[in-house]
């Protein structure tokens, strides 16, 4: 993955696009820190049940430097196909943590509009847990595997001499 990102970032068409639209290069940087921050932020937002998740990722641009396209892509973990099971598991987890008995869920808009008061707090408690721990775990994994990849490449390079 590291090599693919490095090769893609040096592509002439991408450089022409950056120059044409005057995109700051740090928003497209493919180093370990920028990639791991993008994964952290994108997944953190992805687990939170809210509309306009991509806009939430973009709202962090003035405060953090991260690879913006990857951050936007990571928030698409929660897409129309994955949202119902993802939010259901978050609701069950939140109910368990709060010691509440989960309501039987029907996957209809009518049911959600009538029961939003009952499921709101358990859903967001579960979402907070998955958001925090899931994004931190992914951040650690990206850093760990990136460093081990660099270490392995350096060792192979030393052994070839």
Chimera marker file (.cmm) of the C-alpha trace (Angstrom):
<marker_set name="trace">
<marker id="1" x="0.000" y="0.000" z="0.000" r="1" g="1" b="0" radius="0.5"/>
<marker id="2" x="2.830" y="2.358" z="0.902" r="1" g="1" b="0" radius="0.5"/>
<marker id="3" x="4.512" y="1.870" z="-2.475" r="1" g="1" b="0" radius="0.5"/>
<marker id="4" x="1.226" y="2.269" z="-4.351" r="1" g="1" b="0" radius="0.5"/>
<marker id="5" x="0.530" y="5.578" z="-2.633" r="1" g="1" b="0" radius="0.5"/>
<marker id="6" x="4.065" y="6.766" z="-3.348" r="1" g="1" b="0" radius="0.5"/>
<marker id="7" x="3.779" y="5.866" z="-7.049" r="1" g="1" b="0" radius="0.5"/>
<marker id="8" x="0.338" y="7.454" z="-7.380" r="1" g="1" b="0" radius="0.5"/>
<marker id="9" x="1.393" y="10.694" z="-5.705" r="1" g="1" b="0" radius="0.5"/>
<marker id="10" x="4.168" y="11.181" z="-8.287" r="1" g="1" b="0" radius="0.5"/>
<marker id="11" x="1.865" y="10.719" z="-11.286" r="1" g="1" b="0" radius="0.5"/>
<marker id="12" x="2.055" y="13.635" z="-13.787" r="1" g="1" b="0" radius="0.5"/>
<marker id="13" x="-1.743" y="13.917" z="-14.149" r="1" g="1" b="0" radius="0.5"/>
<marker id="14" x="-2.135" y="14.280" z="-10.387" r="1" g="1" b="0" radius="0.5"/>
<marker id="15" x="0.576" y="16.943" z="-10.296" r="1" g="1" b="0" radius="0.5"/>
<marker id="16" x="-1.173" y="18.828" z="-13.121" r="1" g="1" b="0" radius="0.5"/>
<marker id="17" x="-4.479" y="18.684" z="-11.209" r="1" g="1" b="0" radius="0.5"/>
<marker id="18" x="-2.814" y="20.017" z="-8.054" r="1" g="1" b="0" radius="0.5"/>
<marker id="19" x="-1.230" y="22.894" z="-9.958" r="1" g="1" b="0" radius="0.5"/>
<marker id="20" x="-4.407" y="23.713" z="-11.900" r="1" g="1" b="0" radius="0.5"/>
<marker id="21" x="-6.646" y="23.970" z="-8.823" r="1" g="1" b="0" radius="0.5"/>
<marker id="22" x="-3.907" y="25.223" z="-6.457" r="1" g="1" b="0" radius="0.5"/>
<marker id="23" x="-4.532" y="22.432" z="-3.950" r="1" g="1" b="0" radius="0.5"/>
<marker id="24" x="-2.180" y="22.646" z="-0.954" r="1" g="1" b="0" radius="0.5"/>
<marker id="25" x="0.120" y="19.609" z="-1.244" r="1" g="1" b="0" radius="0.5"/>
<marker id="26" x="-0.186" y="18.662" z="2.436" r="1" g="1" b="0" radius="0.5"/>
<marker id="27" x="-3.835" y="17.700" z="1.824" r="1" g="1" b="0" radius="0.5"/>
<marker id="28" x="-2.660" y="15.034" z="-0.617" r="1" g="1" b="0" radius="0.5"/>
<marker id="29" x="0.517" y="13.987" z="1.174" r="1" g="1" b="0" radius="0.5"/>
<marker id="30" x="1.056" y="10.232" z="1.370" r="1" g="1" b="0" radius="0.5"/>
<marker id="31" x="3.432" y="9.925" z="4.296" r="1" g="1" b="0" radius="0.5"/>
<marker id="32" x="2.703" y="7.772" z="7.335" r="1" g="1" b="0" radius="0.5"/>
<marker id="33" x="1.446" y="10.606" z="9.542" r="1" g="1" b="0" radius="0.5"/>
<marker id="34" x="-0.973" y="12.012" z="6.972" r="1" g="1" b="0" radius="0.5"/>
<marker id="35" x="-2.355" y="8.596" z="6.046" r="1" g="1" b="0" radius="0.5"/>
<marker id="36" x="-2.820" y="7.442" z="9.645" r="1" g="1" b="0" radius="0.5"/>
<marker id="37" x="-4.497" y="10.738" z="10.598" r="1" g="1" b="0" radius="0.5"/>
<marker id="38" x="-6.858" y="10.409" z="7.631" r="1" g="1" b="0" radius="0.5"/>
<marker id="39" x="-7.798" y="6.878" z="8.698" r="1" g="1" b="0" radius="0.5"/>
<marker id="40" x="-8.318" y="8.029" z="12.297" r="1" g="1" b="0" radius="0.5"/>
<marker id="41" x="-10.516" y="10.976" z="11.377" r="1" g="1" b="0" radius="0.5"/>
<marker id="42" x="-12.462" y="9.258" z="8.600" r="1" g="1" b="0" radius="0.5"/>
<marker id="43" x="-13.317" y="6.226" z="10.728" r="1" g="1" b="0" radius="0.5"/>
<marker id="44" x="-14.146" y="8.375" z="13.748" r="1" g="1" b="0" radius="0.5"/>
<marker id="45" x="-16.742" y="10.230" z="11.684" r="1" g="1" b="0" radius="0.5"/>
<marker id="46" x="-17.935" y="7.062" z="9.906" r="1" g="1" b="0" radius="0.5"/>
<marker id="47" x="-19.134" y="5.431" z="13.126" r="1" g="1" b="0" radius="0.5"/>
<marker id="48" x="-21.211" y="8.444" z="14.209" r="1" g="1" b="0" radius="0.5"/>
<marker id="49" x="-24.821" y="8.307" z="12.990" r="1" g="1" b="0" radius="0.5"/>
<marker id="50" x="-25.254" y="11.730" z="11.428" r="1" g="1" b="0" radius="0.5"/>
<marker id="51" x="-25.955" y="13.217" z="8.025" r="1" g="1" b="0" radius="0.5"/>
<marker id="52" x="-23.292" y="14.884" z="5.890" r="1" g="1" b="0" radius="0.5"/>
<marker id="53" x="-20.354" y="12.881" z="7.228" r="1" g="1" b="0" radius="0.5"/>
<marker id="54" x="-18.127" y="14.046" z="4.376" r="1" g="1" b="0" radius="0.5"/>
<marker id="55" x="-18.750" y="17.671" z="5.351" r="1" g="1" b="0" radius="0.5"/>
<marker id="56" x="-17.777" y="16.803" z="8.927" r="1" g="1" b="0" radius="0.5"/>
<marker id="57" x="-14.449" y="15.437" z="7.661" r="1" g="1" b="0" radius="0.5"/>
<marker id="58" x="-13.917" y="18.601" z="5.611" r="1" g="1" b="0" radius="0.5"/>
<marker id="59" x="-14.675" y="20.734" z="8.685" r="1" g="1" b="0" radius="0.5"/>
<marker id="60" x="-11.502" y="19.362" z="10.316" r="1" g="1" b="0" radius="0.5"/>
<marker id="61" x="-9.209" y="20.682" z="7.546" r="1" g="1" b="0" radius="0.5"/>
<marker id="62" x="-8.343" y="23.968" z="9.334" r="1" g="1" b="0" radius="0.5"/>
<marker id="63" x="-7.469" y="22.121" z="12.555" r="1" g="1" b="0" radius="0.5"/>
<marker id="64" x="-5.568" y="19.001" z="11.426" r="1" g="1" b="0" radius="0.5"/>
<marker id="65" x="-3.309" y="18.115" z="8.537" r="1" g="1" b="0" radius="0.5"/>
<marker id="66" x="-4.340" y="14.818" z="6.962" r="1" g="1" b="0" radius="0.5"/>
<marker id="67" x="-4.755" y="13.212" z="3.553" r="1" g="1" b="0" radius="0.5"/>
<marker id="68" x="-8.172" y="14.631" z="2.672" r="1" g="1" b="0" radius="0.5"/>
<marker id="69" x="-9.183" y="12.176" z="-0.105" r="1" g="1" b="0" radius="0.5"/>
<marker id="70" x="-8.430" y="9.203" z="2.147" r="1" g="1" b="0" radius="0.5"/>
<marker id="71" x="-10.276" y="10.791" z="5.082" r="1" g="1" b="0" radius="0.5"/>
<marker id="72" x="-13.313" y="11.287" z="2.859" r="1" g="1" b="0" radius="0.5"/>
<marker id="73" x="-13.067" y="7.725" z="1.558" r="1" g="1" b="0" radius="0.5"/>
<marker id="74" x="-12.853" y="6.299" z="5.079" r="1" g="1" b="0" radius="0.5"/>
<marker id="75" x="-16.078" y="7.989" z="6.142" r="1" g="1" b="0" radius="0.5"/>
<marker id="76" x="-17.790" y="5.982" z="3.392" r="1" g="1" b="0" radius="0.5"/>
<marker id="77" x="-17.395" y="2.888" z="5.559" r="1" g="1" b="0" radius="0.5"/>
<marker id="78" x="-20.896" y="3.796" z="6.661" r="1" g="1" b="0" radius="0.5"/>
<marker id="79" x="-22.762" y="3.796" z="3.379" r="1" g="1" b="0" radius="0.5"/>
<marker id="80" x="-26.431" y="3.033" z="2.674" r="1" g="1" b="0" radius="0.5"/>
<marker id="81" x="-25.685" y="-0.714" z="2.638" r="1" g="1" b="0" radius="0.5"/>
<marker id="82" x="-23.671" y="-0.849" z="5.857" r="1" g="1" b="0" radius="0.5"/>
<marker id="83" x="-25.569" y="1.715" z="7.940" r="1" g="1" b="0" radius="0.5"/>
<marker id="84" x="-28.457" y="-0.475" z="9.157" r="1" g="1" b="0" radius="0.5"/>
<marker id="85" x="-26.320" y="-3.355" z="10.510" r="1" g="1" b="0" radius="0.5"/>
<marker id="86" x="-23.652" y="-0.976" z="11.782" r="1" g="1" b="0" radius="0.5"/>
<marker id="87" x="-26.081" y="1.225" z="13.680" r="1" g="1" b="0" radius="0.5"/>
<marker id="88" x="-27.976" y="-1.801" z="14.978" r="1" g="1" b="0" radius="0.5"/>
<marker id="89" x="-24.782" y="-3.217" z="16.503" r="1" g="1" b="0" radius="0.5"/>
<marker id="90" x="-23.998" y="0.216" z="17.961" r="1" g="1" b="0" radius="0.5"/>
<marker id="91" x="-27.504" y="0.361" z="19.445" r="1" g="1" b="0" radius="0.5"/>
<marker id="92" x="-27.149" y="-3.114" z="20.975" r="1" g="1" b="0" radius="0.5"/>
<marker id="93" x="-23.734" y="-2.229" z="22.395" r="1" g="1" b="0" radius="0.5"/>
<marker id="94" x="-25.027" y="1.030" z="23.863" r="1" g="1" b="0" radius="0.5"/>
<marker id="95" x="-28.009" y="-0.768" z="25.397" r="1" g="1" b="0" radius="0.5"/>
<marker id="96" x="-25.677" y="-3.354" z="26.930" r="1" g="1" b="0" radius="0.5"/>
<marker id="97" x="-23.331" y="-0.708" z="28.359" r="1" g="1" b="0" radius="0.5"/>
<marker id="98" x="-26.249" y="1.251" z="29.820" r="1" g="1" b="0" radius="0.5"/>
<marker id="99" x="-27.860" y="-1.910" z="31.206" r="1" g="1" b="0" radius="0.5"/>
<marker id="100" x="-31.022" y="-1.374" z="29.168" r="1" g="1" b="0" radius="0.5"/>
<marker id="101" x="-33.127" y="-3.996" z="27.474" r="1" g="1" b="0" radius="0.5"/>
<marker id="102" x="-32.944" y="-3.363" z="23.714" r="1" g="1" b="0" radius="0.5"/>
<marker id="103" x="-36.226" y="-2.712" z="21.930" r="1" g="1" b="0" radius="0.5"/>
<marker id="104" x="-37.138" y="-5.024" z="19.048" r="1" g="1" b="0" radius="0.5"/>
<marker id="105" x="-36.120" y="-3.103" z="15.941" r="1" g="1" b="0" radius="0.5"/>
<marker id="106" x="-37.972" y="-2.851" z="12.640" r="1" g="1" b="0" radius="0.5"/>
<marker id="107" x="-36.012" y="-1.468" z="9.721" r="1" g="1" b="0" radius="0.5"/>
<marker id="108" x="-38.646" y="1.071" z="8.660" r="1" g="1" b="0" radius="0.5"/>
<marker id="109" x="-38.608" y="4.861" z="8.757" r="1" g="1" b="0" radius="0.5"/>
<marker id="110" x="-41.967" y="4.860" z="10.526" r="1" g="1" b="0" radius="0.5"/>
<marker id="111" x="-40.597" y="2.720" z="13.369" r="1" g="1" b="0" radius="0.5"/>
<marker id="112" x="-37.519" y="4.938" z="13.734" r="1" g="1" b="0" radius="0.5"/>
<marker id="113" x="-39.566" y="8.142" z="13.799" r="1" g="1" b="0" radius="0.5"/>
<marker id="114" x="-41.792" y="6.752" z="16.578" r="1" g="1" b="0" radius="0.5"/>
<marker id="115" x="-38.978" y="5.205" z="18.651" r="1" g="1" b="0" radius="0.5"/>
<marker id="116" x="-36.165" y="7.720" z="18.231" r="1" g="1" b="0" radius="0.5"/>
<marker id="117" x="-36.550" y="8.895" z="21.838" r="1" g="1" b="0" radius="0.5"/>
<marker id="118" x="-35.996" y="5.340" z="23.122" r="1" g="1" b="0" radius="0.5"/>
<marker id="119" x="-33.017" y="4.429" z="20.953" r="1" g="1" b="0" radius="0.5"/>
<marker id="120" x="-31.181" y="7.777" z="20.729" r="1" g="1" b="0" radius="0.5"/>
<marker id="121" x="-29.030" y="7.536" z="23.877" r="1" g="1" b="0" radius="0.5"/>
<marker id="122" x="-28.076" y="3.839" z="23.545" r="1" g="1" b="0" radius="0.5"/>
<marker id="123" x="-27.294" y="4.362" z="19.851" r="1" g="1" b="0" radius="0.5"/>
<marker id="124" x="-24.947" y="7.281" z="20.513" r="1" g="1" b="0" radius="0.5"/>
<marker id="125" x="-23.293" y="5.595" z="23.505" r="1" g="1" b="0" radius="0.5"/>
<marker id="126" x="-22.502" y="2.594" z="21.301" r="1" g="1" b="0" radius="0.5"/>
<marker id="127" x="-21.471" y="4.846" z="18.420" r="1" g="1" b="0" radius="0.5"/>
<marker id="128" x="-19.112" y="6.759" z="20.705" r="1" g="1" b="0" radius="0.5"/>
<marker id="129" x="-17.435" y="3.556" z="21.834" r="1" g="1" b="0" radius="0.5"/>
<marker id="130" x="-16.976" y="2.215" z="18.311" r="1" g="1" b="0" radius="0.5"/>
<marker id="131" x="-15.937" y="5.631" z="17.032" r="1" g="1" b="0" radius="0.5"/>
<marker id="132" x="-13.231" y="6.143" z="19.634" r="1" g="1" b="0" radius="0.5"/>
<marker id="133" x="-11.853" y="2.623" z="19.922" r="1" g="1" b="0" radius="0.5"/>
<marker id="134" x="-12.299" y="1.671" z="16.256" r="1" g="1" b="0" radius="0.5"/>
<marker id="135" x="-10.537" y="4.756" z="14.951" r="1" g="1" b="0" radius="0.5"/>
<marker id="136" x="-7.715" y="4.488" z="17.505" r="1" g="1" b="0" radius="0.5"/>
<marker id="137" x="-7.198" y="0.820" z="16.645" r="1" g="1" b="0" radius="0.5"/>
<marker id="138" x="-7.083" y="1.624" z="12.929" r="1" g="1" b="0" radius="0.5"/>
<marker id="139" x="-4.653" y="4.497" z="13.587" r="1" g="1" b="0" radius="0.5"/>
<marker id="140" x="-2.365" y="2.162" z="15.522" r="1" g="1" b="0" radius="0.5"/>
<marker id="141" x="-2.636" y="-0.562" z="12.842" r="1" g="1" b="0" radius="0.5"/>
<marker id="142" x="-1.729" y="1.810" z="9.997" r="1" g="1" b="0" radius="0.5"/>
<marker id="143" x="1.267" y="3.139" z="11.932" r="1" g="1" b="0" radius="0.5"/>
<marker id="144" x="2.397" y="-0.342" z="12.956" r="1" g="1" b="0" radius="0.5"/>
<marker id="145" x="2.136" y="-1.905" z="9.509" r="1" g="1" b="0" radius="0.5"/>
<marker id="146" x="3.653" y="1.133" z="7.793" r="1" g="1" b="0" radius="0.5"/>
<marker id="147" x="6.681" y="1.072" z="10.124" r="1" g="1" b="0" radius="0.5"/>
<marker id="148" x="7.110" y="-2.678" z="9.794" r="1" g="1" b="0" radius="0.5"/>
<marker id="149" x="6.920" y="-2.325" z="6.007" r="1" g="1" b="0" radius="0.5"/>
<marker id="150" x="9.648" y="0.330" z="6.028" r="1" g="1" b="0" radius="0.5"/>
<marker id="151" x="11.769" y="-1.783" z="8.386" r="1" g="1" b="0" radius="0.5"/>
<marker id="152" x="11.337" y="-4.868" z="6.184" r="1" g="1" b="0" radius="0.5"/>
<marker id="153" x="12.252" y="-2.912" z="3.036" r="1" g="1" b="0" radius="0.5"/>
<marker id="154" x="15.369" y="-1.486" z="4.687" r="1" g="1" b="0" radius="0.5"/>
<marker id="155" x="16.416" y="-4.938" z="5.857" r="1" g="1" b="0" radius="0.5"/>
<marker id="156" x="15.930" y="-6.384" z="2.357" r="1" g="1" b="0" radius="0.5"/>
<marker id="157" x="17.903" y="-3.507" z="0.882" r="1" g="1" b="0" radius="0.5"/>
<marker id="158" x="20.771" y="-4.084" z="3.366" r="1" g="1" b="0" radius="0.5"/>
<marker id="159" x="20.782" y="-7.823" z="2.657" r="1" g="1" b="0" radius="0.5"/>
<marker id="160" x="20.977" y="-7.227" z="-1.109" r="1" g="1" b="0" radius="0.5"/>
<marker id="161" x="24.254" y="-5.326" z="-0.821" r="1" g="1" b="0" radius="0.5"/>
<link id1="1" id2="2" r="1" g="1" b="0" radius="0.2"/>
<link id1="2" id2="3" r="1" g="1" b="0" radius="0.2"/>
<link id1="3" id2="4" r="1" g="1" b="0" radius="0.2"/>
<link id1="4" id2="5" r="1" g="1" b="0" radius="0.2"/>
<link id1="5" id2="6" r="1" g="1" b="0" radius="0.2"/>
<link id1="6" id2="7" r="1" g="1" b="0" radius="0.2"/>
<link id1="7" id2="8" r="1" g="1" b="0" radius="0.2"/>
<link id1="8" id2="9" r="1" g="1" b="0" radius="0.2"/>
<link id1="9" id2="10" r="1" g="1" b="0" radius="0.2"/>
<link id1="10" id2="11" r="1" g="1" b="0" radius="0.2"/>
<link id1="11" id2="12" r="1" g="1" b="0" radius="0.2"/>
<link id1="12" id2="13" r="1" g="1" b="0" radius="0.2"/>
<link id1="13" id2="14" r="1" g="1" b="0" radius="0.2"/>
<link id1="14" id2="15" r="1" g="1" b="0" radius="0.2"/>
<link id1="15" id2="16" r="1" g="1" b="0" radius="0.2"/>
<link id1="16" id2="17" r="1" g="1" b="0" radius="0.2"/>
<link id1="17" id2="18" r="1" g="1" b="0" radius="0.2"/>
<link id1="18" id2="19" r="1" g="1" b="0" radius="0.2"/>
<link id1="19" id2="20" r="1" g="1" b="0" radius="0.2"/>
<link id1="20" id2="21" r="1" g="1" b="0" radius="0.2"/>
<link id1="21" id2="22" r="1" g="1" b="0" radius="0.2"/>
<link id1="22" id2="23" r="1" g="1" b="0" radius="0.2"/>
<link id1="23" id2="24" r="1" g="1" b="0" radius="0.2"/>
<link id1="24" id2="25" r="1" g="1" b="0" radius="0.2"/>
<link id1="25" id2="26" r="1" g="1" b="0" radius="0.2"/>
<link id1="26" id2="27" r="1" g="1" b="0" radius="0.2"/>
<link id1="27" id2="28" r="1" g="1" b="0" radius="0.2"/>
<link id1="28" id2="29" r="1" g="1" b="0" radius="0.2"/>
<link id1="29" id2="30" r="1" g="1" b="0" radius="0.2"/>
<link id1="30" id2="31" r="1" g="1" b="0" radius="0.2"/>
<link id1="31" id2="32" r="1" g="1" b="0" radius="0.2"/>
<link id1="32" id2="33" r="1" g="1" b="0" radius="0.2"/>
<link id1="33" id2="34" r="1" g="1" b="0" radius="0.2"/>
<link id1="34" id2="35" r="1" g="1" b="0" radius="0.2"/>
<link id1="35" id2="36" r="1" g="1" b="0" radius="0.2"/>
<link id1="36" id2="37" r="1" g="1" b="0" radius="0.2"/>
<link id1="37" id2="38" r="1" g="1" b="0" radius="0.2"/>
<link id1="38" id2="39" r="1" g="1" b="0" radius="0.2"/>
<link id1="39" id2="40" r="1" g="1" b="0" radius="0.2"/>
<link id1="40" id2="41" r="1" g="1" b="0" radius="0.2"/>
<link id1="41" id2="42" r="1" g="1" b="0" radius="0.2"/>
<link id1="42" id2="43" r="1" g="1" b="0" radius="0.2"/>
<link id1="43" id2="44" r="1" g="1" b="0" radius="0.2"/>
<link id1="44" id2="45" r="1" g="1" b="0" radius="0.2"/>
<link id1="45" id2="46" r="1" g="1" b="0" radius="0.2"/>
<link id1="46" id2="47" r="1" g="1" b="0" radius="0.2"/>
<link id1="47" id2="48" r="1" g="1" b="0" radius="0.2"/>
<link id1="48" id2="49" r="1" g="1" b="0" radius="0.2"/>
<link id1="49" id2="50" r="1" g="1" b="0" radius="0.2"/>
<link id1="50" id2="51" r="1" g="1" b="0" radius="0.2"/>
<link id1="51" id2="52" r="1" g="1" b="0" radius="0.2"/>
<link id1="52" id2="53" r="1" g="1" b="0" radius="0.2"/>
<link id1="53" id2="54" r="1" g="1" b="0" radius="0.2"/>
<link id1="54" id2="55" r="1" g="1" b="0" radius="0.2"/>
<link id1="55" id2="56" r="1" g="1" b="0" radius="0.2"/>
<link id1="56" id2="57" r="1" g="1" b="0" radius="0.2"/>
<link id1="57" id2="58" r="1" g="1" b="0" radius="0.2"/>
<link id1="58" id2="59" r="1" g="1" b="0" radius="0.2"/>
<link id1="59" id2="60" r="1" g="1" b="0" radius="0.2"/>
<link id1="60" id2="61" r="1" g="1" b="0" radius="0.2"/>
<link id1="61" id2="62" r="1" g="1" b="0" radius="0.2"/>
<link id1="62" id2="63" r="1" g="1" b="0" radius="0.2"/>
<link id1="63" id2="64" r="1" g="1" b="0" radius="0.2"/>
<link id1="64" id2="65" r="1" g="1" b="0" radius="0.2"/>
<link id1="65" id2="66" r="1" g="1" b="0" radius="0.2"/>
<link id1="66" id2="67" r="1" g="1" b="0" radius="0.2"/>
<link id1="67" id2="68" r="1" g="1" b="0" radius="0.2"/>
<link id1="68" id2="69" r="1" g="1" b="0" radius="0.2"/>
<link id1="69" id2="70" r="1" g="1" b="0" radius="0.2"/>
<link id1="70" id2="71" r="1" g="1" b="0" radius="0.2"/>
<link id1="71" id2="72" r="1" g="1" b="0" radius="0.2"/>
<link id1="72" id2="73" r="1" g="1" b="0" radius="0.2"/>
<link id1="73" id2="74" r="1" g="1" b="0" radius="0.2"/>
<link id1="74" id2="75" r="1" g="1" b="0" radius="0.2"/>
<link id1="75" id2="76" r="1" g="1" b="0" radius="0.2"/>
<link id1="76" id2="77" r="1" g="1" b="0" radius="0.2"/>
<link id1="77" id2="78" r="1" g="1" b="0" radius="0.2"/>
<link id1="78" id2="79" r="1" g="1" b="0" radius="0.2"/>
<link id1="79" id2="80" r="1" g="1" b="0" radius="0.2"/>
<link id1="80" id2="81" r="1" g="1" b="0" radius="0.2"/>
<link id1="81" id2="82" r="1" g="1" b="0" radius="0.2"/>
<link id1="82" id2="83" r="1" g="1" b="0" radius="0.2"/>
<link id1="83" id2="84" r="1" g="1" b="0" radius="0.2"/>
<link id1="84" id2="85" r="1" g="1" b="0" radius="0.2"/>
<link id1="85" id2="86" r="1" g="1" b="0" radius="0.2"/>
<link id1="86" id2="87" r="1" g="1" b="0" radius="0.2"/>
<link id1="87" id2="88" r="1" g="1" b="0" radius="0.2"/>
<link id1="88" id2="89" r="1" g="1" b="0" radius="0.2"/>
<link id1="89" id2="90" r="1" g="1" b="0" radius="0.2"/>
<link id1="90" id2="91" r="1" g="1" b="0" radius="0.2"/>
<link id1="91" id2="92" r="1" g="1" b="0" radius="0.2"/>
<link id1="92" id2="93" r="1" g="1" b="0" radius="0.2"/>
<link id1="93" id2="94" r="1" g="1" b="0" radius="0.2"/>
<link id1="94" id2="95" r="1" g="1" b="0" radius="0.2"/>
<link id1="95" id2="96" r="1" g="1" b="0" radius="0.2"/>
<link id1="96" id2="97" r="1" g="1" b="0" radius="0.2"/>
<link id1="97" id2="98" r="1" g="1" b="0" radius="0.2"/>
<link id1="98" id2="99" r="1" g="1" b="0" radius="0.2"/>
<link id1="99" id2="100" r="1" g="1" b="0" radius="0.2"/>
<link id1="100" id2="101" r="1" g="1" b="0" radius="0.2"/>
<link id1="101" id2="102" r="1" g="1" b="0" radius="0.2"/>
<link id1="102" id2="103" r="1" g="1" b="0" radius="0.2"/>
<link id1="103" id2="104" r="1" g="1" b="0" radius="0.2"/>
<link id1="104" id2="105" r="1" g="1" b="0" radius="0.2"/>
<link id1="105" id2="106" r="1" g="1" b="0" radius="0.2"/>
<link id1="106" id2="107" r="1" g="1" b="0" radius="0.2"/>
<link id1="107" id2="108" r="1" g="1" b="0" radius="0.2"/>
<link id1="108" id2="109" r="1" g="1" b="0" radius="0.2"/>
<link id1="109" id2="110" r="1" g="1" b="0" radius="0.2"/>
<link id1="110" id2="111" r="1" g="1" b="0" radius="0.2"/>
<link id1="111" id2="112" r="1" g="1" b="0" radius="0.2"/>
<link id1="112" id2="113" r="1" g="1" b="0" radius="0.2"/>
<link id1="113" id2="114" r="1" g="1" b="0" radius="0.2"/>
<link id1="114" id2="115" r="1" g="1" b="0" radius="0.2"/>
<link id1="115" id2="116" r="1" g="1" b="0" radius="0.2"/>
<link id1="116" id2="117" r="1" g="1" b="0" radius="0.2"/>
<link id1="117" id2="118" r="1" g="1" b="0" radius="0.2"/>
<link id1="118" id2="119" r="1" g="1" b="0" radius="0.2"/>
<link id1="119" id2="120" r="1" g="1" b="0" radius="0.2"/>
<link id1="120" id2="121" r="1" g="1" b="0" radius="0.2"/>
<link id1="121" id2="122" r="1" g="1" b="0" radius="0.2"/>
<link id1="122" id2="123" r="1" g="1" b="0" radius="0.2"/>
<link id1="123" id2="124" r="1" g="1" b="0" radius="0.2"/>
<link id1="124" id2="125" r="1" g="1" b="0" radius="0.2"/>
<link id1="125" id2="126" r="1" g="1" b="0" radius="0.2"/>
<link id1="126" id2="127" r="1" g="1" b="0" radius="0.2"/>
<link id1="127" id2="128" r="1" g="1" b="0" radius="0.2"/>
<link id1="128" id2="129" r="1" g="1" b="0" radius="0.2"/>
<link id1="129" id2="130" r="1" g="1" b="0" radius="0.2"/>
<link id1="130" id2="131" r="1" g="1" b="0" radius="0.2"/>
<link id1="131" id2="132" r="1" g="1" b="0" radius="0.2"/>
<link id1="132" id2="133" r="1" g="1" b="0" radius="0.2"/>
<link id1="133" id2="134" r="1" g="1" b="0" radius="0.2"/>
<link id1="134" id2="135" r="1" g="1" b="0" radius="0.2"/>
<link id1="135" id2="136" r="1" g="1" b="0" radius="0.2"/>
<link id1="136" id2="137" r="1" g="1" b="0" radius="0.2"/>
<link id1="137" id2="138" r="1" g="1" b="0" radius="0.2"/>
<link id1="138" id2="139" r="1" g="1" b="0" radius="0.2"/>
<link id1="139" id2="140" r="1" g="1" b="0" radius="0.2"/>
<link id1="140" id2="141" r="1" g="1" b="0" radius="0.2"/>
<link id1="141" id2="142" r="1" g="1" b="0" radius="0.2"/>
<link id1="142" id2="143" r="1" g="1" b="0" radius="0.2"/>
<link id1="143" id2="144" r="1" g="1" b="0" radius="0.2"/>
<link id1="144" id2="145" r="1" g="1" b="0" radius="0.2"/>
<link id1="145" id2="146" r="1" g="1" b="0" radius="0.2"/>
<link id1="146" id2="147" r="1" g="1" b="0" radius="0.2"/>
<link id1="147" id2="148" r="1" g="1" b="0" radius="0.2"/>
<link id1="148" id2="149" r="1" g="1" b="0" radius="0.2"/>
<link id1="149" id2="150" r="1" g="1" b="0" radius="0.2"/>
<link id1="150" id2="151" r="1" g="1" b="0" radius="0.2"/>
<link id1="151" id2="152" r="1" g="1" b="0" radius="0.2"/>
<link id1="152" id2="153" r="1" g="1" b="0" radius="0.2"/>
<link id1="153" id2="154" r="1" g="1" b="0" radius="0.2"/>
<link id1="154" id2="155" r="1" g="1" b="0" radius="0.2"/>
<link id1="155" id2="156" r="1" g="1" b="0" radius="0.2"/>
<link id1="156" id2="157" r="1" g="1" b="0" radius="0.2"/>
<link id1="157" id2="158" r="1" g="1" b="0" radius="0.2"/>
<link id1="158" id2="159" r="1" g="1" b="0" radius="0.2"/>
<link id1="159" id2="160" r="1" g="1" b="0" radius="0.2"/>
<link id1="160" id2="161" r="1" g="1" b="0" radius="0.2"/>
</marker_set>
